[in-house]
Amino acid sequence: MNVLDVSRDQIATAARRVMARCDELAQVTATPGGITRVYLSPEHARVNRLVAEWMREIGMRTWQDAAGNQFGRMEPTSLSGTRGGSDLPALLLGSHLDTVLDAGRYDGIVGVLMALEIVRLLRVPTDDGAASDGTVWRVPLPFAIEVVAFSDEEGTRFGKALLGSSAVSGGWDEAWWQLTDADGVTLHRAFLEFGLDPGRIGEAAKHPDELVAYLEAHIEQGPELDRAGLPLAVVSSIASARRFQLVVEGEARHAGGTPYDLRRDALLGASEAALAVERICAAEHHIVGTVGRFEAFPGAVNVIPGEVQFSLDLRGEFDGERDRVWGVLTRELDAIMGRRGLRWHGREIHSAPALFCEPLLRDVVAAGIARAQPDGGEAPIVFSRAGHDGMALGAITGVGMLFLRNPDGISHHPDEAVSAGDVAHGIRALFEAVTLLGHEPRG
Protein backbone atom coordinates (compact mmCIF):
# COMPACT_ATOMS: atom_id res chain seq x y z
CA MET A 1 0.00 0.00 0.00
CA ASN A 2 1.20 3.50 -0.84
CA VAL A 3 1.36 5.31 2.51
CA LEU A 4 0.24 8.53 0.82
CA ASP A 5 -2.83 6.86 -0.66
CA VAL A 6 -5.73 8.47 1.19
CA SER A 7 -9.02 7.53 -0.40
CA ARG A 8 -11.66 9.86 -1.73
CA ASP A 9 -14.11 8.37 0.76
CA GLN A 10 -11.81 9.17 3.68
CA ILE A 11 -11.50 12.77 2.51
CA ALA A 12 -15.27 13.06 2.02
CA THR A 13 -15.88 11.65 5.50
CA ALA A 14 -13.41 14.13 6.95
CA ALA A 15 -15.16 17.02 5.18
CA ARG A 16 -18.58 15.94 6.45
CA ARG A 17 -17.18 15.77 9.98
CA VAL A 18 -15.80 19.32 9.63
CA MET A 19 -19.18 20.62 8.48
CA ALA A 20 -21.05 18.83 11.27
CA ARG A 21 -18.66 20.12 13.90
CA CYS A 22 -18.97 23.68 12.58
CA ASP A 23 -22.70 23.28 13.22
CA GLU A 24 -22.01 21.88 16.69
CA LEU A 25 -19.71 24.74 17.65
CA ALA A 26 -22.28 27.24 16.34
CA GLN A 27 -24.55 26.16 19.19
CA VAL A 28 -22.02 27.51 21.71
CA THR A 29 -23.03 31.16 21.70
CA ALA A 30 -23.85 34.04 24.02
CA THR A 31 -26.69 35.19 21.74
CA PRO A 32 -29.45 32.63 21.10
CA GLY A 33 -30.42 32.71 17.45
CA GLY A 34 -26.98 34.04 16.47
CA ILE A 35 -23.33 33.21 17.00
CA THR A 36 -21.25 35.30 19.41
CA ARG A 37 -18.21 33.88 21.17
CA VAL A 38 -15.74 36.32 22.69
CA TYR A 39 -12.46 36.07 24.55
CA LEU A 40 -12.42 34.77 28.14
CA SER A 41 -16.16 34.11 28.18
CA PRO A 42 -18.02 30.97 29.29
CA GLU A 43 -18.48 30.19 25.60
CA HIS A 44 -14.72 30.40 25.06
CA ALA A 45 -14.21 27.86 27.85
CA ARG A 46 -16.85 25.51 26.42
CA VAL A 47 -15.43 25.40 22.89
CA ASN A 48 -11.93 24.88 24.25
CA ARG A 49 -13.13 21.86 26.21
CA LEU A 50 -14.98 20.48 23.20
CA VAL A 51 -12.04 20.89 20.82
CA ALA A 52 -9.70 19.38 23.43
CA GLU A 53 -11.94 16.28 23.47
CA TRP A 54 -11.68 16.03 19.67
CA MET A 55 -7.89 16.38 19.91
CA ARG A 56 -7.63 13.58 22.46
CA GLU A 57 -9.94 11.44 20.31
CA ILE A 58 -7.20 11.29 17.67
CA GLY A 59 -4.42 10.73 20.18
CA MET A 60 -3.12 14.23 20.73
CA ARG A 61 -1.69 15.49 24.00
CA THR A 62 -3.67 18.61 24.93
CA TRP A 63 -3.24 21.75 26.99
CA GLN A 64 -4.68 25.25 27.34
CA ASP A 65 -1.86 27.78 27.38
CA ALA A 66 -1.39 30.82 29.59
CA ALA A 67 -3.39 33.04 27.19
CA GLY A 68 -6.36 30.66 26.84
CA ASN A 69 -5.35 29.18 23.47
CA GLN A 70 -6.16 25.47 23.08
CA PHE A 71 -3.33 23.24 21.83
CA GLY A 72 -2.91 19.60 20.84
CA ARG A 73 0.33 17.84 19.90
CA MET A 74 1.18 14.57 18.17
CA GLU A 75 4.74 13.27 18.05
CA PRO A 76 5.91 11.83 14.72
CA THR A 77 6.21 8.08 14.21
CA SER A 78 7.31 5.98 11.27
CA LEU A 79 5.60 2.93 9.81
CA SER A 80 8.05 0.83 11.82
CA GLY A 81 6.59 2.38 14.98
CA THR A 82 9.69 4.41 15.88
CA ARG A 83 8.54 7.50 17.75
CA GLY A 84 10.28 10.85 17.44
CA GLY A 85 11.51 12.78 20.46
CA SER A 86 9.26 15.20 22.34
CA ASP A 87 11.85 17.94 21.79
CA LEU A 88 11.31 17.96 18.01
CA PRO A 89 10.06 21.23 16.52
CA ALA A 90 6.42 21.28 15.46
CA LEU A 91 4.54 22.24 12.35
CA LEU A 92 1.71 24.37 13.73
CA LEU A 93 -1.70 24.07 12.06
CA GLY A 94 -4.88 25.86 13.07
CA SER A 95 -6.89 29.05 13.24
CA HIS A 96 -9.25 30.66 15.77
CA LEU A 97 -12.53 29.84 17.54
CA ASP A 98 -13.66 33.31 18.67
CA THR A 99 -16.16 35.30 16.61
CA VAL A 100 -17.43 38.76 15.89
CA LEU A 101 -20.94 39.70 17.03
CA ASP A 102 -23.68 37.83 15.12
CA ALA A 103 -21.08 35.86 13.20
CA GLY A 104 -21.02 33.13 10.60
CA ARG A 105 -19.97 29.61 11.55
CA TYR A 106 -16.89 29.09 9.38
CA ASP A 107 -14.54 32.06 9.86
CA GLY A 108 -11.57 30.57 11.74
CA ILE A 109 -13.48 27.52 12.91
CA VAL A 110 -13.15 25.60 9.64
CA GLY A 111 -9.36 25.98 9.78
CA VAL A 112 -9.12 24.48 13.27
CA LEU A 113 -11.32 21.53 12.32
CA MET A 114 -9.50 20.90 9.03
CA ALA A 115 -6.22 20.82 10.97
CA LEU A 116 -7.63 18.06 13.19
CA GLU A 117 -8.58 16.07 10.11
CA ILE A 118 -5.01 16.34 8.80
CA VAL A 119 -3.78 14.71 12.01
CA ARG A 120 -6.47 12.02 11.67
CA LEU A 121 -5.43 11.29 8.08
CA LEU A 122 -1.77 11.06 9.07
CA ARG A 123 -2.58 8.20 11.44
CA VAL A 124 -2.53 4.53 10.47
CA PRO A 125 -5.15 3.20 10.46
CA THR A 126 -7.35 6.24 9.78
CA ASP A 127 -10.38 5.09 11.76
CA ASP A 128 -12.77 7.00 14.00
CA GLY A 129 -11.53 5.53 17.26
CA ALA A 130 -9.11 6.96 19.77
CA ALA A 131 -5.44 6.58 18.90
CA SER A 132 -3.51 4.06 20.92
CA ASP A 133 0.14 3.99 21.97
CA GLY A 134 0.81 1.81 18.95
CA THR A 135 -0.54 4.25 16.39
CA VAL A 136 1.91 5.17 13.65
CA TRP A 137 1.82 7.78 10.92
CA ARG A 138 1.42 7.34 7.19
CA VAL A 139 4.41 9.60 6.59
CA PRO A 140 7.72 9.58 8.53
CA LEU A 141 7.69 13.31 9.21
CA PRO A 142 10.79 14.93 10.74
CA PHE A 143 8.67 17.17 12.96
CA ALA A 144 5.75 16.96 15.36
CA ILE A 145 2.30 18.29 14.50
CA GLU A 146 0.60 20.80 16.78
CA VAL A 147 -2.93 22.09 16.26
CA VAL A 148 -3.89 25.41 17.82
CA ALA A 149 -7.29 26.99 18.36
CA PHE A 150 -6.47 30.64 18.96
CA SER A 151 -8.62 32.38 21.52
CA ASP A 152 -8.94 35.98 20.33
CA GLU A 153 -8.24 36.75 16.70
CA GLU A 154 -11.18 39.12 16.22
CA GLY A 155 -10.68 41.49 19.17
CA THR A 156 -14.45 41.69 19.66
CA ARG A 157 -14.50 42.00 23.45
CA PHE A 158 -11.52 44.25 24.24
CA GLY A 159 -11.04 46.04 20.92
CA LYS A 160 -7.53 44.62 20.33
CA ALA A 161 -7.21 41.90 17.73
CA LEU A 162 -4.75 38.97 17.74
CA LEU A 163 -4.43 38.77 21.53
CA GLY A 164 -4.12 34.96 21.55
CA SER A 165 -1.56 34.70 18.76
CA SER A 166 0.35 37.73 20.05
CA ALA A 167 0.90 35.87 23.33
CA VAL A 168 2.20 32.82 21.43
CA SER A 169 4.57 34.96 19.35
CA GLY A 170 5.96 36.72 22.41
CA GLY A 171 4.43 40.06 21.45
CA TRP A 172 2.26 40.64 24.53
CA ASP A 173 2.13 44.29 25.61
CA GLU A 174 1.75 44.93 29.35
CA ALA A 175 -0.37 47.98 28.54
CA TRP A 176 -3.10 45.64 27.28
CA TRP A 177 -3.99 44.63 30.85
CA GLN A 178 -5.84 47.93 31.16
CA LEU A 179 -8.06 47.33 28.13
CA THR A 180 -11.74 47.20 29.10
CA ASP A 181 -14.82 45.62 27.59
CA ALA A 182 -18.25 47.24 27.20
CA ASP A 183 -19.05 46.49 30.85
CA GLY A 184 -15.86 48.10 32.13
CA VAL A 185 -14.16 44.77 32.91
CA THR A 186 -10.41 45.00 32.43
CA LEU A 187 -8.47 42.35 30.55
CA HIS A 188 -6.53 41.68 33.76
CA ARG A 189 -9.71 40.98 35.71
CA ALA A 190 -11.13 38.85 32.88
CA PHE A 191 -7.99 36.68 32.98
CA LEU A 192 -8.49 36.06 36.69
CA GLU A 193 -12.21 35.31 36.29
CA PHE A 194 -11.41 32.83 33.50
CA GLY A 195 -8.93 31.04 35.76
CA LEU A 196 -5.75 32.31 34.11
CA ASP A 197 -2.82 33.93 35.91
CA PRO A 198 -1.80 37.25 34.29
CA GLY A 199 1.64 36.85 35.83
CA ARG A 200 2.26 33.73 33.73
CA ILE A 201 1.35 35.19 30.33
CA GLY A 202 4.97 34.88 29.20
CA GLU A 203 4.67 31.09 29.39
CA ALA A 204 2.46 31.16 26.29
CA ALA A 205 5.33 32.43 24.13
CA LYS A 206 7.02 29.95 21.81
CA HIS A 207 10.65 30.17 20.76
CA PRO A 208 11.36 30.15 17.01
CA ASP A 209 13.33 26.92 17.42
CA GLU A 210 10.14 25.19 18.63
CA LEU A 211 8.35 25.68 15.31
CA VAL A 212 8.89 24.51 11.74
CA ALA A 213 6.20 26.79 10.30
CA TYR A 214 2.56 27.84 10.66
CA LEU A 215 -0.04 26.74 8.11
CA GLU A 216 -3.64 27.91 8.18
CA ALA A 217 -6.69 27.08 6.07
CA HIS A 218 -9.37 29.78 6.05
CA ILE A 219 -12.40 30.78 4.04
CA GLU A 220 -11.70 33.67 1.72
CA GLN A 221 -13.46 36.70 3.16
CA GLY A 222 -14.08 38.11 -0.27
CA PRO A 223 -15.46 37.04 -3.66
CA GLU A 224 -12.40 36.42 -5.87
CA LEU A 225 -12.50 32.62 -5.83
CA ASP A 226 -16.28 32.55 -6.18
CA ARG A 227 -16.15 34.87 -9.17
CA ALA A 228 -13.41 32.75 -10.74
CA GLY A 229 -15.31 29.51 -10.12
CA LEU A 230 -12.35 27.99 -8.25
CA PRO A 231 -12.38 26.17 -4.90
CA LEU A 232 -8.92 26.97 -3.46
CA ALA A 233 -6.13 29.54 -3.59
CA VAL A 234 -2.66 30.18 -2.24
CA VAL A 235 -2.43 33.30 -0.09
CA SER A 236 0.45 35.55 -1.10
CA SER A 237 0.28 37.99 1.80
CA ILE A 238 -1.93 39.37 4.55
CA ALA A 239 -2.92 43.02 4.46
CA SER A 240 -1.20 45.64 6.55
CA ALA A 241 -3.72 47.39 8.77
CA ARG A 242 -4.17 50.59 10.74
CA ARG A 243 -7.24 51.49 12.77
CA PHE A 244 -8.17 54.92 14.07
CA GLN A 245 -10.74 56.46 16.36
CA LEU A 246 -11.62 59.84 14.82
CA VAL A 247 -13.51 62.75 16.40
CA VAL A 248 -15.11 65.71 14.63
CA GLU A 249 -15.97 68.70 16.84
CA GLY A 250 -18.50 71.38 15.94
CA GLU A 251 -21.13 73.18 17.98
CA ALA A 252 -24.41 71.84 19.35
CA ARG A 253 -27.23 74.35 18.84
CA HIS A 254 -30.99 74.48 18.45
CA ALA A 255 -32.13 72.65 15.31
CA GLY A 256 -34.91 75.09 14.51
CA GLY A 257 -33.43 78.40 15.59
CA THR A 258 -29.98 78.18 13.99
CA PRO A 259 -29.70 79.37 10.37
CA TYR A 260 -27.43 77.47 8.02
CA ASP A 261 -24.75 80.14 7.89
CA LEU A 262 -24.24 79.76 11.66
CA ARG A 263 -24.27 75.98 11.78
CA ARG A 264 -21.15 73.99 12.63
CA ASP A 265 -22.71 70.56 12.15
CA ALA A 266 -20.24 67.82 13.17
CA LEU A 267 -22.42 65.10 11.66
CA LEU A 268 -22.36 66.63 8.18
CA GLY A 269 -18.59 67.08 8.37
CA ALA A 270 -18.05 63.50 9.53
CA SER A 271 -20.40 62.21 6.85
CA GLU A 272 -18.44 64.04 4.17
CA ALA A 273 -15.28 62.55 5.65
CA ALA A 274 -16.73 59.02 5.44
CA LEU A 275 -17.62 59.57 1.79
CA ALA A 276 -14.09 60.85 1.19
CA VAL A 277 -12.71 57.60 2.62
CA GLU A 278 -14.77 55.64 0.08
CA ARG A 279 -13.84 57.91 -2.82
CA ILE A 280 -10.11 58.02 -2.13
CA CYS A 281 -9.66 54.34 -1.27
CA ALA A 282 -11.80 53.10 -4.18
CA ALA A 283 -9.43 54.88 -6.55
CA GLU A 284 -6.41 53.06 -5.11
CA HIS A 285 -5.07 49.60 -5.97
CA HIS A 286 -5.40 47.15 -3.07
CA ILE A 287 -6.26 49.81 -0.48
CA VAL A 288 -9.49 49.40 1.49
CA GLY A 289 -10.91 51.93 3.94
CA THR A 290 -14.00 51.32 6.07
CA VAL A 291 -15.94 53.47 8.50
CA GLY A 292 -17.56 50.86 10.73
CA ARG A 293 -18.76 52.88 13.74
CA PHE A 294 -20.44 56.27 13.67
CA GLU A 295 -22.00 58.02 16.67
CA ALA A 296 -23.32 61.58 17.02
CA PHE A 297 -23.63 63.62 20.23
CA PRO A 298 -25.73 64.76 22.01
CA GLY A 299 -27.97 62.58 19.85
CA ALA A 300 -31.25 64.50 20.17
CA VAL A 301 -33.59 64.99 17.22
CA ASN A 302 -33.86 68.73 17.82
CA VAL A 303 -30.16 69.48 18.42
CA ILE A 304 -27.47 70.04 15.79
CA PRO A 305 -24.77 67.42 16.46
CA GLY A 306 -21.82 69.03 18.21
CA GLU A 307 -19.53 66.00 18.10
CA VAL A 308 -19.20 62.81 16.09
CA GLN A 309 -16.97 59.86 16.89
CA PHE A 310 -16.25 57.34 14.16
CA SER A 311 -13.80 54.57 13.33
CA LEU A 312 -11.56 54.07 10.33
CA ASP A 313 -10.13 50.71 9.31
CA LEU A 314 -7.44 51.15 6.65
CA ARG A 315 -5.80 48.15 4.95
CA GLY A 316 -3.33 47.71 2.13
CA GLU A 317 -1.12 45.14 0.46
CA PHE A 318 1.96 47.23 1.21
CA ASP A 319 2.69 49.30 4.31
CA GLY A 320 4.03 52.25 2.34
CA GLU A 321 0.96 52.54 0.13
CA ARG A 322 -1.35 52.24 3.14
CA ASP A 323 0.52 55.04 4.93
CA ARG A 324 0.57 57.24 1.84
CA VAL A 325 -3.22 56.96 1.55
CA TRP A 326 -3.58 57.83 5.24
CA GLY A 327 -1.64 61.01 4.47
CA VAL A 328 -4.03 61.80 1.60
CA LEU A 329 -7.01 61.22 3.90
CA THR A 330 -5.67 63.49 6.63
CA ARG A 331 -5.21 66.33 4.15
CA GLU A 332 -8.75 65.79 2.86
CA LEU A 333 -10.10 65.85 6.43
CA ASP A 334 -8.26 69.12 7.04
CA ALA A 335 -9.90 70.61 3.94
CA ILE A 336 -13.41 69.36 4.79
CA MET A 337 -13.30 70.61 8.36
CA GLY A 338 -11.77 73.92 7.29
CA ARG A 339 -14.64 74.59 4.88
CA ARG A 340 -17.22 73.76 7.55
CA GLY A 341 -15.63 75.53 10.51
CA LEU A 342 -15.03 72.24 12.34
CA ARG A 343 -12.09 70.61 14.10
CA TRP A 344 -10.97 66.99 13.97
CA HIS A 345 -8.44 64.80 15.70
CA GLY A 346 -7.66 61.10 15.65
CA ARG A 347 -6.05 58.38 17.73
CA GLU A 348 -4.47 55.26 16.26
CA ILE A 349 -5.72 52.18 18.11
CA HIS A 350 -4.17 49.37 16.05
CA SER A 351 -1.28 48.96 13.64
CA ALA A 352 0.04 45.81 11.97
CA PRO A 353 2.52 45.52 9.10
CA ALA A 354 1.82 43.43 6.03
CA LEU A 355 2.78 39.76 6.35
CA PHE A 356 4.22 38.06 3.27
CA CYS A 357 3.88 34.29 3.24
CA GLU A 358 7.13 32.32 3.13
CA PRO A 359 8.03 31.29 -0.45
CA LEU A 360 8.60 27.62 0.49
CA LEU A 361 5.20 27.43 2.18
CA ARG A 362 3.54 29.12 -0.77
CA ASP A 363 5.13 26.49 -3.02
CA VAL A 364 4.00 23.47 -0.96
CA VAL A 365 0.47 24.89 -0.60
CA ALA A 366 0.34 25.51 -4.36
CA ALA A 367 1.57 21.97 -5.05
CA GLY A 368 -0.99 20.58 -2.60
CA ILE A 369 -3.79 22.48 -4.34
CA ALA A 370 -2.63 21.27 -7.75
CA ARG A 371 -2.78 17.67 -6.52
CA ALA A 372 -6.18 18.20 -4.92
CA GLN A 373 -7.97 19.91 -7.80
CA PRO A 374 -9.82 17.66 -10.23
CA ASP A 375 -7.97 19.02 -13.27
CA GLY A 376 -4.64 19.40 -11.46
CA GLY A 377 -4.52 23.00 -12.64
CA GLU A 378 -2.24 25.70 -11.33
CA ALA A 379 -3.34 27.22 -8.05
CA PRO A 380 -4.49 30.86 -8.13
CA ILE A 381 -2.73 33.33 -5.86
CA VAL A 382 -4.83 35.69 -3.72
CA PHE A 383 -3.88 38.62 -1.51
CA SER A 384 -5.77 38.56 1.82
CA ARG A 385 -7.40 41.86 2.66
CA ALA A 386 -8.56 40.37 5.97
CA GLY A 387 -6.27 39.99 8.97
CA HIS A 388 -5.31 36.59 10.41
CA ASP A 389 -3.35 35.12 13.31
CA GLY A 390 -0.46 34.54 10.93
CA MET A 391 0.27 38.28 11.17
CA ALA A 392 1.43 37.68 14.76
CA LEU A 393 3.02 34.26 14.13
CA GLY A 394 5.18 35.77 11.40
CA ALA A 395 7.38 37.26 14.14
CA ILE A 396 8.67 33.81 15.10
CA THR A 397 8.14 31.47 12.13
CA GLY A 398 7.27 31.24 8.45
CA VAL A 399 3.58 31.48 7.57
CA GLY A 400 1.58 29.84 4.79
CA MET A 401 -2.15 30.03 4.07
CA LEU A 402 -4.74 28.29 1.94
CA PHE A 403 -8.05 29.96 1.06
CA LEU A 404 -11.34 28.15 0.46
CA ARG A 405 -14.07 29.57 -1.76
CA ASN A 406 -16.75 31.55 0.07
CA PRO A 407 -19.96 31.89 -1.97
CA ASP A 408 -20.64 35.59 -2.65
CA GLY A 409 -17.65 36.43 -0.47
CA ILE A 410 -19.77 37.29 2.56
CA SER A 411 -18.18 36.92 5.98
CA HIS A 412 -18.67 38.25 9.52
CA HIS A 413 -22.36 37.58 8.86
CA PRO A 414 -24.75 34.66 9.46
CA ASP A 415 -24.91 34.01 5.68
CA GLU A 416 -21.20 33.12 5.58
CA ALA A 417 -20.79 29.79 3.76
CA VAL A 418 -18.47 27.12 2.43
CA SER A 419 -19.36 23.84 0.71
CA ALA A 420 -18.47 20.35 1.91
CA GLY A 421 -16.97 19.70 -1.52
CA ASP A 422 -14.59 22.65 -1.22
CA VAL A 423 -13.69 21.61 2.32
CA ALA A 424 -12.84 18.16 0.95
CA HIS A 425 -10.56 19.73 -1.69
CA GLY A 426 -9.00 21.86 1.05
CA ILE A 427 -8.32 18.88 3.32
CA ARG A 428 -6.66 17.00 0.47
CA ALA A 429 -4.57 20.05 -0.45
CA LEU A 430 -3.48 20.71 3.13
CA PHE A 431 -2.64 17.03 3.68
CA GLU A 432 -0.50 17.03 0.54
CA ALA A 433 1.18 20.28 1.58
CA VAL A 434 2.09 18.87 5.01
CA THR A 435 3.57 15.69 3.53
CA LEU A 436 5.50 17.66 0.91
CA LEU A 437 6.89 19.93 3.63
CA GLY A 438 8.03 16.84 5.49
CA HIS A 439 10.29 15.94 2.58
CA GLU A 440 11.87 19.38 2.27
CA PRO A 441 15.44 19.73 3.60
CA ARG A 442 15.50 22.17 6.48
CA GLY A 443 18.33 23.94 8.28
N, C-alpha and C positions, 0 to 999 in steps of 0.2 A: 504493500500500500504506500502511495506517495503521501508523506506526512503533511504536505501542504494541500492535500485534496480535501477540501471542505465542501460538502454537498450543497446544492441549491436548496434542498429541503431544510438543512440545518440553518442556512442563512435566513430563509423565510420564517422559520420558527423563531429565530432570534429577533427578527424585525417585529413579529407579532407580539413577542414578549415586551419589547420596548414600547410599543404603542399601548399595550394594556397597562403597563406600569406608569406611563405618562398619565393615563386616566386615573389610576389609583392615587398617584401623588397629587393630582388636581383636587382630590377630595380633602386634602389637608390645607385648610384655608381659614383665614380670620374673617372672611366675608362670605357668608352663605349665598350661593347663587353666582359667585365670582371666585377668582383666584387671587389671593393676597397672602404672601408669605415673606415676612421681613426678618431682618437680622436680630438674633437673640430673643426671639419670640417663642411661645409654646409650639407654634407650627414649625419653626426651625428645628427645635428639639425632636419633634415627632418624625420629620422626614429624615433627619440624621439617623435616628434609631432604625427606621425602616430600610434605608439604604445600607446601613451596617449589617442588617440581617441578610440582605441580598449578597453582600460581599462575602460574608461567612459561608453562605450557601455554596459558593464556588471555591471555597477553600482559602480565602484571603484572611490574613491577620489584619484586624481593624483597630483603629483608634480615632478619637476626636482630639484635634490638636488644641493648643493654647488659645487659638483665635476662634474656635468653634467650627473649623473645617473638618469634614469627615474623610478619613483616609482608609484605604485598604491596600495590602501589599501581598504579592505572590513572588516567592523566590523562583529563579529559573531551574528547570531540571531538563535532562536529556532523555531520549528514549530508552537509554540504559538504566535510568532511574537515578543518575548522579545529580545531586542537588548542589546548586551554587551556594556561595557563602552569603551570609546575611549582610555583609559589608559591601556587597556589590552596588554600584550606582543603579538608579532606577529610571526607566522611561516613564514619565508621568503622563497619564491620560485623564481627561475629565472635562468638567465645566462647572456650572453653578446651579444651585437649587432654589435660591431666593428669587423673588419676583418683584415687578412693579405693582402698583395698585390696579386691580381689575385686569389681570394679565391673561395671556394665553398659556397653554400648557406645555409648550415645546421649547421655548427660549431657555437655553442652558440645560434644562432637564434632559432633553434627548441626547446631549453629548455625554452626560454622566452615565446614562443607561446604555448607550452604545459602547462606552468604554468597558462596562461590565461584561457585555457580550463578547468583546474581543478576548478578555481573560477566559471566558467560558469556552470559546472556540480554540484557544491555545491548549486547553487541557485534553488529555487522552485517557479514557474515552470522553467525548463531548456529550454527556448525558445530563439529565436535569437534577441528579442527586448531589448531595454534598461531596466535596472532594475529600479524599482520604489521604493518609500519609504517603500512600504509594502512588498517588497521581503524578504523572509525568506530562511534559509538554510536547506538542507536535513539533516544535522548532527548538533546537538547542540555542536559545538566546544567550548572549553574553552579558545580559543585564536583567535586573528584576523589573517587574511591572508594578507600578503604583497607580491606583485610581483615586482621584480627589473629587469631592463634591464641595466646591467653594461656598462659603456661607454668605457673602455679601458683595456680589458683583454690581448690583444695581444702585446701591446707595439710597434706597427708598426711605429707610427710617431716619438716618442721621444726616442725609444730604451729601455724604462723601462716598463715592463709588470705589470699588476694588479694595475694600477693607480686608477681606479674607485673604486674597492673593497678595496684598501688600505685606501682610504679616509673614506669609511664607517666603517672600522674596527679601525679607529683612528691611523693608522700607517703612516700617511703622513709625509714625510721628507722634511723639508724646503729647503734642498739642491736641490731638484728636480726642483725648480723654474728656475734654470739655465740650465736645459736640453734644447737642441736645436734640431729642425728637420732638414731635408736635405736642407732647404732654409735659415737656420740660425735663424729661429723664435724661441724665447724662450718659454718655457711652460707658464711663467708668462704673456708674451704678448699674447699668444694664448688664455689664460683664458679671458683676457680683450676683445679681438676681438670677442669671442664667447658670451660675455655678462655676464660672471661670475666675481665675485669679489674675487681675491686671498686672501684678508684679511678675508674672511668668510669661508675658506675651512674647518675649524674646525667644522662648523655646519653640515657637512655631516656625522660626526662620530656618530655611535649609541652606546648606553650603553648596556652592556650585559643583563641588566634587561629588555630591550625593546624587546628582541628576545627569542623565544622558541627554534629555531633551523634554519638551512639553508639546504634546499633540492634542488638539481639540477639534471635535466635530461640532458643528453648530448650524442651525438653520440660517440661511441668508435673510437678513432683515431688510430686504429690498427686492425688487422685481427682476433683476437682470437674468437670472437663470430661468425664471418662469417665462420671460419674454423670448428667450432663446430656445425654449423647449428642451432644456438639458437638466439632468438630475443633480449633478455634482460639479464643484469647482475647487480649484486650488486658490487659497487666499494669498495674495502677494504681500499685503501689509495691512495694518490696522490704523485707522485715522488718528492723527493728532487732534487733541481736543483742548479747548479752553471754555470755561463757563464763568459768566459774570452775573452779579446782581446789580441792576441799574436803577437809578432813581431820578425822576424828573420832578423838579420843584417849580410851582407856579404860585397862584394865589387863590384861595377859596373865597368866593363871594356869592352873593345872592343870584340865583339863576334868572330871576325875572327882572331884577332892577339894574343889572350890569350890562351896559351896551357893549357891542362887540369890540369897539376900539379900546375899551378898558380891560378886556378879558385877558387873563394869563392862564389859559386852560391847560393844565398839565396832561390831561387825558388826550387832548388833540395832539399835543407835541409828542407824547409817547407813541400814539397811534401812527403818526407820520414816521417816527423812528422805526417802528416795527415793519412798516411797508418798505422803508429804505433797506432794512436787513434783507428782505426778500429780493428786492430789485438788484442790489449790489451782489449778493451771493449767487443769484441765479445766472448772472452774467459771467461768473467765474468757473473755471474747470476744476471739478473735484473739491469745491468749497461749499459747505452746507451751513447755513445759519438758521436757528430756530428760536422764536420767542415762545416759550412754553407756559410761563406764568405771567399774569397781568392783573394788577390790583390797584384800584383807585381809592383815594381818601379825600374827604371823610366818607364818601360812599352814600350820600343822600341824593334823592332824586331832584331836590330843589336847590342844590349847592354845586357851583362850578368846582370840579376837582382841583384841589390845591397841590396834590402830590400823587404820583404814580410810581409803583415799584414793579419792575418786570425783570425777567430772566433772559439771558442770551446764551445759547449753546452754539459754539462755533467749532466746526470740524474741517479738517483738510488732509489731503494725502501727504503733504509736506509741511513741516513746521514753518518754514520761511514764508510760504504762500499764505498759510493761515494767519500769521502775524501781520503780513502786509495788508491783508483784507481788514483785519482789526484796525489798523491805522487808517484805512479809508473810511471805515464806519465811524471812528471817533471824529474825524473831520466833518463827516456828514451830520453827526449829532450836534457838533458845535454850530454848524450853519443853521440847522432846523431850530435849535433853541434860541439862537441869536435873533432869527426872524420873528419868533413868537414871544420874546421877552421872558424866556424861561432859563432855568439853570439845570444842569445834569451832572451827576457823578456816578462812578461805578466802582465795584469791588470785585476782584477776581476771586472765585471760590474753588476753582479746580483747574489744574493744568497738567496735561500729559503729552509727552512727545509721541510722534509717530513710531510705530513698531514695525520693522521690516522682517518678514519671516526668513529664517535661515535658508540659504540656497539648497543645502543638502535635504532639508525637510520638505521644501517645496518640490524637489525632484522625486522623493520617495512617495509623497502624497499624489503627485501627478502620475507616477507609474502605477500606483495602487488604483487610481481612478480609471486609467486606461485598461487595466486588467478587469475591472469591475463592470465597465460599460458594455452593453450588448455588442456594439460595433467595434469596441476597442479603440475608439477615436481619441484624439488628443484632448487632454483636459483643458477646459477654459480657465483663465486666470482672472480673478475678481479682487478688487480693492474693497476692503471692509470699511464702510463709513460708520459702522457701529463700533463701540468699544467692547473689549473682552478682557478676561483675566490675563491673557497672554501679554497684555501691555505691562503688567507688573512682573510677570515671570521672566520677561525678556532681560531683566536686570541680572539674572543669575544663570540662565540657560537659553539655548536656542528654542525658538517657537515655530511650530507649523500648524496650519489650520486647514480644515476641509469644510466647505459649505454644502448644505443640502438645499434643494429647491424649496421655496416657500410660495405657494400659490398666491398670486396677486401681490406678493411682497409685504403683506401686512404683518406687523409684529407689535408687541406691547399692547395687545388687544385680544379680546376673547375669540375673534375670528382667525387668529394665527393658526396655521396648518402646515402639515407635512404628510406625505403619503407613506404607507407601509412599504410600497415598492421602492421609493427613493431611500427610505431608511435601510432596506435590504441592500441596495447598491452601496450605500454609505458604509455599512458594516463590512461588506466584502472589501471595499477600497481601503478602509482603515486597517483591516486585518492584513491585507497585502502590504500596506505601507510599513506596519510594525515588523513583519517578517523580513522585508527588504532592508529595513534599518538594522536589523540584527546581523545582516551579512556585510554591513559596511565597516571597513577598518576605521578604528577610532583611536585618537591619541590618548 
